[in-house]
């Protein structure tokens, strides 16, 4: 593993514009279950249908009624995920990524996670491609606002500015990624010359395409994961292990290289 970490540190210190793409595995050590693999939410409860967004759109009031019920009733994926995220703190992996950014060695994080832990760990440029569960978003005008403190009385809640239906900011299966967010992610992918993949199975598009697109224009790909994934074959360096162990070691190896060259 140390040889792989040293190679990865060489890539990060040699890169002009390294970015990270993170998935649920990064937050496992914060107590939030992943979706796939052993103990994953979808493994336990089944993956939601790709028609989820259509079901919401067809009857937003019923969707909200079901959602608020599920958030308050144990033994369903909504309840389990809410309880875990409510209790979660950033872990050593999140903090290491924030410190890589502070050291100028990581320019942005594209995360598939909706838990908001990158921001709480101190990362500055975080692109939340699947949204953030702590926010609401208007389907009409796209306006986002914090969910906490927002009075959800009438169902569905509607936008004070445009009258549109308000949903959770989290992107649903079958829902288009908000255009501005997707464009920002694509710009980062196009610009990067190194991409650090952490804790993602590479099962969901468009995020799963990002490493392949980056590789096409010559970016080096580093994967951090205890298991092989759909993306392992595209990685130049595969570091097998948990993000909470690997990322602090990678941060240390990278800083040592920077100090050696100073
Ligand atoms: N450190 C690093 N990786 C880990 C750890 C860990 N401690 N524990 C598990 N993993 C890895 C697993 O091996 C797996 O490859 O994290 C990955 C989690 O994969 P998924 O559960 O599929 O999560 P993700 O890739 O983020 O899913 C993408 O699917 O359902 C949608 O919107 C959801 O954003 C999610 C998307």
Boltz pocket constraint, residues with backbone or C-beta under 6 A from the ligand:
constraints:
  - pocket:
      binder: B
      contacts: [[A, 22], [A, 23], [A, 24], [A, 25], [A, 26], [A, 28], [A, 29], [A, 34], [A, 35], [A, 36], [A, 37], [A, 40], [A, 112], [A, 113], [A, 130], [A, 171], [A, 198], [A, 199], [A, 200], [A, 201], [A, 202], [A, 203], [A, 204], [A, 224], [A, 225], [A, 226], [A, 227], [A, 228], [A, 229], [A, 241], [A, 242], [A, 243], [A, 244]]
      max_distance: 6.0
